[in-house]
Amino acid sequence: MTKGSVKFENVTKSYGEFVALKPLSIDIAPGTLCTLLGPSGCGKTTTLRLIAGLESATAGRILIGGQDVTHLSATYRPVSMVFQSYALFPHMTVLENVAYGLSVKRVPKAEAKDRAETGLELVGLSGFGSRLPSELSGGQQQRVAVARAIVLEPEVLLLDEPLSNLDAKLRRHVREEIRQIQQRLELTAVYVTHDQEEAMAVSDRIIVMKNAEIAQEGTPHDLYERPASAFIADFIGDANLLDTEVIATGDETRIRLLGQELTLPLTAKHTGAAKLVLRPHQVRIGSETLPGSLPAEVTYAAYLGNQIQYTLKSEAGEIFAVAPPVAQPFRQGDNVHFSWADNAPRIVMT
């Protein structure tokens, strides 16, 4: 199966005076899964539809596999799309659904049947060809939609919110299957979702979008550990954002937080107002006052088996924390102190 790159060169999309996509330049490497992530209205679906040819660019160039497809219709682009709704034909068998695109392309019936059966085997549905879509679970229907797309041997596989119709447990299972199929076939895939956990789980690279442009891009690890803004820190995983002030930079950063001056082994870009990013699992809670710790009151405590979740009320704001289970956890109303490991927090400027 051919692996294609995807490249945008200052691509924009406008509807009259409304700008749906500001000048966008991206470069997706062959054989990788790149996720477009962001809240509703950020431009991620518009970007996907521009790759598919379902929308035309107002300006800029779109290249797939090095070929300029900017003005090429969807029919002639080397892509296949898996839609949110699956769009399976209810009167056709599973095998007929998978072979449908091949028949439209006038592939001989025998070859189309063989390729459809191979596609079903790739998604773990061998032996399901004679069933109707109504006889399958939601997860199985989604895999049929993936099989129908990959039998067309696209250079790029596009997935538009493919798991949104599934319950939480099934979403986890199906996303693992999609990722395994993508890696096994070494497909180039562009995946759209608003679910940050889903994006983290399946992606080689994530492009986070906000207000019709890129807010930050990188690996899941980069975005989680090195957010470039308070928006990214809050959007990628849970985060406590504490108002602080950077008073000195260099090999270390000195900050002022609630009247205390603290030294962090971080490098801030400049001095001034900032946010201290503290992930819930990085919060350390104790009953004793330690150097650099801050007072708080436990306002919520919940035992969840593998962890205890706490909400703390402090002068720095509300703090959400998770801790491993212990024999005597803190209770609502307890006065505590919280801190963090030296290398735990991050600073983002405001």
QUIGIUR-V491452 format. One record per residue. RES is the residue in one letter. SS is DSSP state (hx for helix, st for strand, lp for the rest). PSI is psi in whole degrees, 0 to 359 (none if undefined). OMEGA is omega in whole degrees, 0 to 359 (NA if undefined). Layout:
res:RES ss:SS psi:PSI omega:OMEGA
res:RES ss:SS psi:PSI omega:OMEGA
//
This chain:
res:M ss:lp psi:130 omega:183
res:T ss:lp psi:136 omega:177
res:K ss:lp psi:126 omega:182
res:G ss:lp psi:146 omega:173
res:S ss:lp psi:162 omega:175
res:V ss:st psi:129 omega:181
res:K ss:st psi:130 omega:172
res:F ss:st psi:133 omega:176
res:E ss:st psi:98 omega:179
res:N ss:st psi:49 omega:181
res:V ss:st psi:133 omega:175
res:T ss:st psi:158 omega:175
res:K ss:st psi:124 omega:179
res:S ss:st psi:149 omega:172
res:Y ss:st psi:94 omega:187
res:G ss:lp psi:235 omega:180
res:E ss:lp psi:348 omega:181
res:F ss:st psi:124 omega:180
res:V ss:st psi:108 omega:180
res:A ss:st psi:336 omega:180
res:L ss:st psi:119 omega:177
res:K ss:st psi:165 omega:183
res:P ss:st psi:116 omega:187
res:L ss:st psi:128 omega:175
res:S ss:st psi:120 omega:178
res:I ss:st psi:159 omega:179
res:D ss:st psi:105 omega:183
res:I ss:st psi:121 omega:185
res:A ss:lp psi:149 omega:178
res:P ss:lp psi:143 omega:175
res:G ss:lp psi:8 omega:181
res:T ss:lp psi:159 omega:174
res:L ss:st psi:116 omega:180
res:C ss:st psi:129 omega:180
res:T ss:st psi:134 omega:171
res:L ss:st psi:115 omega:188
res:L ss:st psi:143 omega:176
res:G ss:lp psi:170 omega:180
res:P ss:lp psi:169 omega:179
res:S ss:lp psi:138 omega:177
res:G ss:lp psi:9 omega:184
res:C ss:lp psi:345 omega:180
res:G ss:lp psi:1 omega:185
res:K ss:hx psi:318 omega:180
res:T ss:hx psi:324 omega:175
res:T ss:hx psi:318 omega:179
res:T ss:hx psi:316 omega:179
res:L ss:hx psi:316 omega:181
res:R ss:hx psi:330 omega:175
res:L ss:hx psi:322 omega:176
res:I ss:hx psi:319 omega:183
res:A ss:hx psi:339 omega:184
res:G ss:lp psi:10 omega:178
res:L ss:lp psi:347 omega:172
res:E ss:lp psi:151 omega:178
res:S ss:lp psi:141 omega:181
res:A ss:lp psi:141 omega:175
res:T ss:lp psi:323 omega:178
res:A ss:st psi:163 omega:179
res:G ss:st psi:181 omega:182
res:R ss:st psi:144 omega:175
res:I ss:st psi:126 omega:179
res:L ss:st psi:136 omega:175
res:I ss:st psi:121 omega:183
res:G ss:lp psi:30 omega:180
res:G ss:lp psi:352 omega:181
res:Q ss:st psi:134 omega:177
res:D ss:st psi:113 omega:181
res:V ss:lp psi:14 omega:186
res:T ss:lp psi:318 omega:184
res:H ss:lp psi:16 omega:181
res:L ss:lp psi:135 omega:181
res:S ss:lp psi:163 omega:182
res:A ss:hx psi:324 omega:183
res:T ss:hx psi:327 omega:187
res:Y ss:hx psi:8 omega:177
res:R ss:lp psi:143 omega:184
res:P ss:lp psi:55 omega:182
res:V ss:st psi:156 omega:171
res:S ss:st psi:149 omega:186
res:M ss:st psi:136 omega:173
res:V ss:st psi:116 omega:186
res:F ss:lp psi:160 omega:179
res:Q ss:lp psi:325 omega:186
res:S ss:lp psi:1 omega:184
res:Y ss:lp psi:316 omega:177
res:A ss:lp psi:44 omega:175
res:L ss:lp psi:145 omega:178
res:F ss:lp psi:117 omega:186
res:P ss:lp psi:335 omega:183
res:H ss:lp psi:353 omega:180
res:M ss:lp psi:151 omega:174
res:T ss:st psi:169 omega:178
res:V ss:hx psi:315 omega:181
res:L ss:hx psi:319 omega:179
res:E ss:hx psi:323 omega:177
res:N ss:hx psi:315 omega:182
res:V ss:hx psi:325 omega:182
res:A ss:hx psi:354 omega:188
res:Y ss:hx psi:312 omega:181
res:G ss:hx psi:325 omega:179
res:L ss:hx psi:321 omega:179
res:S ss:hx psi:323 omega:177
res:V ss:hx psi:324 omega:178
res:K ss:lp psi:7 omega:176
res:R ss:lp psi:35 omega:171
res:V ss:lp psi:135 omega:179
res:P ss:lp psi:144 omega:187
res:K ss:hx psi:316 omega:182
res:A ss:hx psi:317 omega:179
res:E ss:hx psi:319 omega:180
res:A ss:hx psi:320 omega:179
res:K ss:hx psi:315 omega:180
res:D ss:hx psi:316 omega:181
res:R ss:hx psi:325 omega:178
res:A ss:hx psi:318 omega:178
res:E ss:hx psi:322 omega:177
res:T ss:hx psi:319 omega:178
res:G ss:hx psi:318 omega:178
res:L ss:hx psi:323 omega:177
res:E ss:hx psi:320 omega:181
res:L ss:hx psi:328 omega:181
res:V ss:lp psi:12 omega:175
res:G ss:lp psi:29 omega:182
res:L ss:lp psi:32 omega:174
res:S ss:lp psi:136 omega:179
res:G ss:lp psi:357 omega:180
res:F ss:lp psi:2 omega:188
res:G ss:lp psi:329 omega:184
res:S ss:lp psi:354 omega:181
res:R ss:lp psi:161 omega:172
res:L ss:st psi:155 omega:179
res:P ss:hx psi:326 omega:181
res:S ss:hx psi:344 omega:180
res:E ss:hx psi:5 omega:181
res:L ss:lp psi:156 omega:173
res:S ss:lp psi:169 omega:179
res:G ss:hx psi:319 omega:179
res:G ss:hx psi:322 omega:179
res:Q ss:hx psi:321 omega:177
res:Q ss:hx psi:321 omega:179
res:Q ss:hx psi:321 omega:179
res:R ss:hx psi:327 omega:174
res:V ss:hx psi:318 omega:179
res:A ss:hx psi:321 omega:177
res:V ss:hx psi:317 omega:179
res:A ss:hx psi:317 omega:180
res:R ss:hx psi:326 omega:180
res:A ss:hx psi:317 omega:187
res:I ss:hx psi:338 omega:179
res:V ss:lp psi:343 omega:177
res:L ss:lp psi:357 omega:178
res:E ss:lp psi:57 omega:181
res:P ss:lp psi:156 omega:171
res:E ss:lp psi:330 omega:181
res:V ss:st psi:131 omega:176
res:L ss:st psi:127 omega:181
res:L ss:st psi:133 omega:182
res:L ss:st psi:115 omega:184
res:D ss:st psi:103 omega:180
res:E ss:lp psi:54 omega:190
res:P ss:lp psi:344 omega:185
res:L ss:lp psi:6 omega:189
res:S ss:lp psi:339 omega:181
res:N ss:lp psi:5 omega:183
res:L ss:lp psi:154 omega:176
res:D ss:lp psi:168 omega:190
res:A ss:hx psi:315 omega:183
res:K ss:hx psi:318 omega:181
res:L ss:hx psi:327 omega:177
res:R ss:hx psi:317 omega:180
res:R ss:hx psi:317 omega:182
res:H ss:hx psi:313 omega:185
res:V ss:hx psi:324 omega:179
res:R ss:hx psi:325 omega:176
res:E ss:hx psi:320 omega:180
res:E ss:hx psi:318 omega:179
res:I ss:hx psi:317 omega:180
res:R ss:hx psi:318 omega:180
res:Q ss:hx psi:320 omega:178
res:I ss:hx psi:315 omega:180
res:Q ss:hx psi:316 omega:181
res:Q ss:hx psi:320 omega:182
res:R ss:hx psi:320 omega:181
res:L ss:hx psi:355 omega:183
res:E ss:lp psi:44 omega:179
res:L ss:lp psi:146 omega:164
res:T ss:st psi:126 omega:183
res:A ss:st psi:141 omega:174
res:V ss:st psi:123 omega:192
res:Y ss:st psi:130 omega:179
res:V ss:st psi:131 omega:176
res:T ss:st psi:160 omega:172
res:H ss:lp psi:0 omega:183
res:D ss:lp psi:110 omega:185
res:Q ss:hx psi:326 omega:179
res:E ss:hx psi:319 omega:177
res:E ss:hx psi:316 omega:179
res:A ss:hx psi:316 omega:180
res:M ss:hx psi:325 omega:187
res:A ss:hx psi:330 omega:189
res:V ss:hx psi:348 omega:196
res:S ss:lp psi:145 omega:163
res:D ss:lp psi:325 omega:184
res:R ss:st psi:144 omega:179
res:I ss:st psi:134 omega:171
res:I ss:st psi:110 omega:179
res:V ss:st psi:128 omega:183
res:M ss:st psi:147 omega:178
res:K ss:st psi:132 omega:177
res:N ss:lp psi:45 omega:173
res:A ss:lp psi:20 omega:176
res:E ss:st psi:172 omega:181
res:I ss:st psi:126 omega:175
res:A ss:st psi:321 omega:176
res:Q ss:st psi:150 omega:175
res:E ss:st psi:153 omega:181
res:G ss:st psi:188 omega:177
res:T ss:lp psi:161 omega:175
res:P ss:hx psi:319 omega:180
res:H ss:hx psi:316 omega:180
res:D ss:hx psi:314 omega:183
res:L ss:hx psi:324 omega:181
res:Y ss:hx psi:316 omega:185
res:E ss:hx psi:333 omega:184
res:R ss:lp psi:62 omega:179
res:P ss:lp psi:142 omega:182
res:A ss:lp psi:350 omega:183
res:S ss:lp psi:167 omega:176
res:A ss:hx psi:325 omega:179
res:F ss:hx psi:312 omega:181
res:I ss:hx psi:316 omega:181
res:A ss:hx psi:320 omega:182
res:D ss:hx psi:329 omega:185
res:F ss:hx psi:324 omega:181
res:I ss:lp psi:92 omega:180
res:G ss:lp psi:163 omega:177
res:D ss:lp psi:144 omega:179
res:A ss:lp psi:141 omega:169
res:N ss:st psi:126 omega:181
res:L ss:st psi:108 omega:185
res:L ss:st psi:130 omega:177
res:D ss:st psi:130 omega:180
res:T ss:st psi:178 omega:177
res:E ss:st psi:127 omega:175
res:V ss:st psi:120 omega:183
res:I ss:st psi:346 omega:177
res:A ss:st psi:141 omega:179
res:T ss:lp psi:171 omega:182
res:G ss:lp psi:215 omega:176
res:D ss:lp psi:331 omega:174
res:E ss:lp psi:164 omega:180
res:T ss:st psi:130 omega:175
res:R ss:st psi:133 omega:180
res:I ss:st psi:160 omega:173
res:R ss:st psi:120 omega:182
res:L ss:st psi:116 omega:181
res:L ss:lp psi:43 omega:177
res:G ss:lp psi:347 omega:179
res:Q ss:st psi:141 omega:172
res:E ss:st psi:124 omega:184
res:L ss:st psi:146 omega:177
res:T ss:st psi:128 omega:180
res:L ss:st psi:143 omega:179
res:P ss:lp psi:54 omega:183
res:L ss:lp psi:165 omega:175
res:T ss:lp psi:112 omega:175
res:A ss:lp psi:153 omega:183
res:K ss:lp psi:323 omega:180
res:H ss:lp psi:172 omega:179
res:T ss:lp psi:164 omega:178
res:G ss:st psi:190 omega:181
res:A ss:st psi:139 omega:183
res:A ss:st psi:175 omega:174
res:K ss:st psi:135 omega:172
res:L ss:st psi:121 omega:182
res:V ss:st psi:117 omega:182
res:L ss:st psi:113 omega:180
res:R ss:lp psi:149 omega:183
res:P ss:hx psi:322 omega:182
res:H ss:hx psi:349 omega:180
res:Q ss:hx psi:349 omega:182
res:V ss:st psi:130 omega:176
res:R ss:st psi:127 omega:184
res:I ss:st psi:133 omega:179
res:G ss:st psi:166 omega:179
res:S ss:lp psi:345 omega:183
res:E ss:lp psi:151 omega:176
res:T ss:lp psi:123 omega:179
res:L ss:lp psi:158 omega:178
res:P ss:lp psi:127 omega:179
res:G ss:lp psi:357 omega:180
res:S ss:lp psi:158 omega:183
res:L ss:st psi:143 omega:182
res:P ss:st psi:150 omega:179
res:A ss:st psi:167 omega:176
res:E ss:st psi:136 omega:177
res:V ss:st psi:118 omega:178
res:T ss:st psi:349 omega:180
res:Y ss:st psi:137 omega:176
res:A ss:st psi:131 omega:182
res:A ss:st psi:126 omega:178
res:Y ss:st psi:121 omega:183
res:L ss:lp psi:21 omega:178
res:G ss:lp psi:286 omega:182
res:N ss:lp psi:356 omega:179
res:Q ss:lp psi:164 omega:172
res:I ss:st psi:130 omega:178
res:Q ss:st psi:135 omega:180
res:Y ss:st psi:145 omega:165
res:T ss:st psi:127 omega:182
res:L ss:st psi:141 omega:174
res:K ss:st psi:123 omega:181
res:S ss:st psi:168 omega:177
res:E ss:lp psi:340 omega:178
res:A ss:lp psi:351 omega:183
res:G ss:st psi:184 omega:179
res:E ss:st psi:134 omega:181
res:I ss:st psi:127 omega:174
res:F ss:st psi:129 omega:184
res:A ss:st psi:150 omega:172
res:V ss:st psi:142 omega:183
res:A ss:st psi:154 omega:177
res:P ss:lp psi:153 omega:181
res:P ss:lp psi:140 omega:177
res:V ss:lp psi:165 omega:183
res:A ss:lp psi:322 omega:182
res:Q ss:lp psi:83 omega:181
res:P ss:lp psi:163 omega:174
res:F ss:lp psi:154 omega:182
res:R ss:lp psi:163 omega:177
res:Q ss:lp psi:131 omega:181
res:G ss:lp psi:346 omega:179
res:D ss:lp psi:140 omega:173
res:N ss:st psi:127 omega:185
res:V ss:st psi:178 omega:171
res:H ss:st psi:141 omega:179
res:F ss:st psi:151 omega:178
res:S ss:st psi:197 omega:181
res:W ss:st psi:162 omega:176
res:A ss:lp psi:150 omega:185
res:D ss:lp psi:320 omega:185
res:N ss:lp psi:11 omega:187
res:A ss:lp psi:305 omega:190
res:P ss:lp psi:166 omega:174
res:R ss:st psi:157 omega:178
res:I ss:st psi:129 omega:171
res:V ss:st psi:137 omega:183
res:M ss:st psi:151 omega:179
res:T ss:lp psi:none omega:NA
//
